[in-house]
Structure formats: structure tokens, C-alpha cells
Amino acid sequence: MIKLEKLHKYYDRQHVLKGIDLTVEKGEVVAVLGPSGSGKSTLLRCINFLEEPTSGIVEIGGKRVDAATAKKKEIFALRTATGMVFQQYNLFKNLTVLQNVSVGLTSVKRMKKDAADKKGIEMLEQVGLSSKLSHYPAQLSGGQQQRVGIARALALDPEVLLFDEPTSSLDPELVDEVLATIRRVADTGKTMFIVTHELSFAREISDRVIFMEDGVIIEQGTAEQIFTKPAVERTRQFLGKAVQG
Amino acid sequence: MENLLDLNFLIESFPAIISRLPVTIGIAVGSLLLSLVIGVAAALIKIYKVPVLRVITSIYISFIRGTPLLVQIYLVFYGIPKIIYFLQSEYGWLQSADVNSIAPEFYALMAFSINLGAYLSETIRSAIESVDRGQFEAAKAIGMTPVQMMLKIVFPQALTVAIPNLGNMFISTIKDTSLVFIIGVIDIMGQAKILGSRGLAFFEVYIAVSIVYWILCIAVERLLVKIEKRARRYERGIA
């Protein structure tokens, strides 16, 4: 379970997150929609402190971290409880596909190399890339790189997976393979938090949709509610043609 | 008739000069390794803007860049024994060190490490800063400590970027080691000088020693190309 309380983020004097309160239940898939600059990526990055919230509380699986007093150890605990998939994949360029997935296991979870490799291969089988173990990221397509990114995040058994616009840098023909992979992960019951521009995908995959603008959550509800009868005019405007009914 | 060159003397001087190659290579390689440690430390101090140390580092780099290597060698050669002696007599530290038994090679190694470290730090700093922010973020996101992030992800990528520059500086250092004879180290240059004065054939020995330096530098250059190729293997894309 993730719980965010009164999360604020300032960049200098710019108020990017204006007191976000949010609870995500175990196994829930939450999609965050909103125009560029609405703060949705910042929100995601505040959950694992890649951006330090200016104030507020992040709680994951019972670990409560207050931004005002966050210690290195607490931030580390949040990061091991979350897995992150980046817009630009951010695979470690100097490591092979298998090493990308196993490096967290050996260095962070202190697993033996053999066990880590075994688990890494298992993860890569799940994303359909077990034939590319010794390739380097530069030798893969964008879609393949992103699938490795998903395997890397999954390998550490995080309580929640954070997706930061996972398909936004992909060529259109590569989007589907990544969405299919995310869908398969969702089916395993993982708690997921997805910032995305793929409206139809968000509708299909998520249990709950959150619509953000200008640093606040304007509206949230089941995908069905948001896409068929949004309560707020701004949500209807943004979703445009995707709204039916 | 006067000969331009005593060719026999020139050729015969090679074995003696080459026998001193380990000294030249030892000082060059040793100071490269030590200066990498200094250079990485100085680079990190600058990147992380460590208070106080940052100022000291800036002064150090500025001083090394602004003074001749020859002067630096003398400073180390005359300075270190004085400092050790001072520490011994004033504080009772380093009692086991015998200033008179320190080999001149040690001073040469120190001088070159300090000198090269300053130059390397700027190269290393820009190489570390050239590593994509996303690499840092991904390492943090999976829970790596800063040390793990640096050792496993950032340094290997930065090193690849820095290799051509490091290589050029290493080759310069090999040539610069020809200065060490001034503090009594018998490297290939020192050996050439000795042979030259013994046979009164300086032109010959300096030709011989220049050939040895030349071949050494060509060999190192070749080696560097191979190392760079190997280090860059992960950059070869499908396109």
C-alpha cells in the first residue's frame, strides 16, 4: 500500500505539487493522466525521492517517511520498496542485458552471483528477452530496452512499480510490445502507478484513473467513471474524444 | 676523415639504455595509477562541491598548472625530506622513516603523481559529468548506495569517455620522465647521459634514447587503441 499525505514540491518558488493526498491499495493499478506540466511525473518521482518533496509524508508498505526529516536510510528503504521504469529506459549502458537486471540483486540485495543470474534470466523470460542476455542496451530496439527496464524493476520484488511515461520515447510500432508487457505484469497483481499519455491503455489497464492539473488532483475514479462520465469539465476537455457516452 | 656518427657506439649503447626501461615505465605507470586516485578524488570534491577541500583542490590544480614540472620535481625532492625530518623532530611521527635511505625513484613517483593528478582531475571531472543523468537516477532508483553507483555504473562509463585524453596525458608523462635524472634517478635518459659522458659521444646516445622513447610511445599508442576499442564495446549499436 502507498499512502501520500499533503505532499508539496517547490522548484525555487514554483509550486509544482500542491498538497497531494492519495492512497493506493495493494494490487491496485493506478493511472495518472494530465497535461504536460501538471506535476504528474514529479508526483511519481517524489514517491521514491528521486525528487525530494518539499514537505509531506510518503508511506510504502508501512514505512513512513516525512520529507522534512527524511534520513538517507529511510530514502533507501523507499527506493528498495519501489521499482521504477523510466521514459528514457535508462538502462545501464556499460552492462549487458542480464547484468542490468542482476546488478541490483547482487549489489543492493546482496545475492550471490549465481542466484542473481538465475533470477535475472527468469525475469527476462517474463518480458520475452531471454535470448538477448549478453547484448548491450545499445544493441536493442527501444521497445526491447524498455522491456529490460521492466525486468530490472521487477527483479527486486518491489511493493510497487512506478512507470514514468514508459512509452513516450518509443516509435509508434514499438509501443504495443511494451504495453503488452506492462499488461502482463498488471495481471500478476502487482501494485502499479503509471504516468502515461496512452489514454486507451490507461482505461483498459487501470483500476483507478487520476486526473491531475496544476499540481492538484482534479478528479479520480474508476476508469469507467472517468472515461464515460467525468464529473469535472476540465477532465472531459482533456480526455476529449476518448470520452464516450 | 671525421665521421658524422659513431654508428657502432650508437648501436652498442642500446642494450644498456633498454636495461633501464623498467625505471622509466615503472615511474610512468606507477604515477598514472596514483594520479588516477588523486584525480578521481579531486574531481569528486569539485563535483560535490565539498566545502574547504574544494578550495584546497582548486589551489592545488592552479599551482600545478602554473608552475614548471621541473620546479615541482625539485620541490618534492627537497621538500619531502624536510617535512619528514620536521615531523620526526617536532612530533615524533614517522620514526621508522629514514630520510637518507629514500630512493630518488620514490620522489620521482611522488612528483609525477602530484603533477599528473592535477591534470587528470579536470579530464575525469568532465568525463563524470558527461555521464547521462538518467544513469544516476536509475542507479538510485534501484537502491544503490552512492559508492556502488560510482563504482559499477558511473566510473566505467566515465573512464570510457576519458580514455583518449588519459592516453595522451600518459604518453606526455612517459616523455616527461626524462627529467628524473636531475634528482639522480637512472632511467633510460640518465643511462644515456652516463654512456654519453663515458664515451664522449652525446649525439649518438641521444639518438639512441630518442629511438627508445619513440618506439615506447608508439607501442603505448597501439595499446591504447586496443583498450579504447574494448572499453567502447558496449556502445556499438544495431544501427
Contacts between the chains, C-beta under 8 A, distances in Angstrom:
chain1	res1	chain2	res2	distance
A	48	B	141	5.9
A	50	B	137	5.6
A	50	B	140	6.3
A	50	B	141	6.3
A	76	B	143	5.9
A	76	B	145	7.7
A	79	B	140	6.5
A	79	B	141	6.1
A	79	B	142	7.2
A	79	B	143	4.3
A	80	B	142	8.0
A	80	B	143	4.1
A	82	B	141	7.4
A	83	B	141	7.6
A	83	B	142	7.6
A	84	B	138	7.6
A	84	B	141	4.1
A	84	B	142	7.9
A	86	B	134	6.3
A	86	B	137	7.0
A	86	B	138	6.6
A	86	B	141	7.9
A	88	B	134	5.2
A	89	B	134	7.9
A	90	B	132	7.6
A	90	B	134	3.7
A	90	B	135	6.5
A	90	B	137	6.2
A	90	B	138	3.9
A	91	B	138	7.3
A	92	B	135	6.4
A	92	B	138	6.6
A	92	B	139	7.4
A	92	B	152	7.8
A	92	B	153	5.3
A	93	B	132	7.7
A	93	B	135	6.9
A	93	B	157	6.1
A	93	B	234	5.9
A	93	B	235	7.3
A	94	B	153	6.9
A	94	B	156	4.5
A	94	B	157	5.1
A	94	B	160	7.3
A	94	B	234	5.4
A	95	B	152	7.9
A	95	B	153	7.8
A	95	B	234	7.7
A	96	B	234	8.0
A	103	B	142	7.7
A	103	B	152	6.2
A	104	B	142	4.0
A	104	B	143	6.9
A	104	B	144	7.4
A	107	B	144	6.0
A	107	B	148	4.8
A	107	B	152	6.4
A	108	B	142	6.0
A	108	B	143	4.4
A	108	B	144	6.1
A	108	B	148	7.6
A	136	B	233	7.4
A	136	B	234	4.0
A	136	B	235	7.8
A	136	B	236	7.5
A	137	B	234	7.6
A	138	B	234	6.4
A	138	B	235	5.7
A	138	B	236	6.4
A	138	B	237	4.1
A	138	B	238	7.5
A	139	B	236	7.0
A	139	B	237	6.1
A	139	B	238	5.2
A	140	B	238	7.3
A	141	B	238	7.3
A	152	B	138	8.0
A	152	B	142	7.0
A	153	B	142	7.7
A	156	B	142	6.2
A	156	B	143	7.2
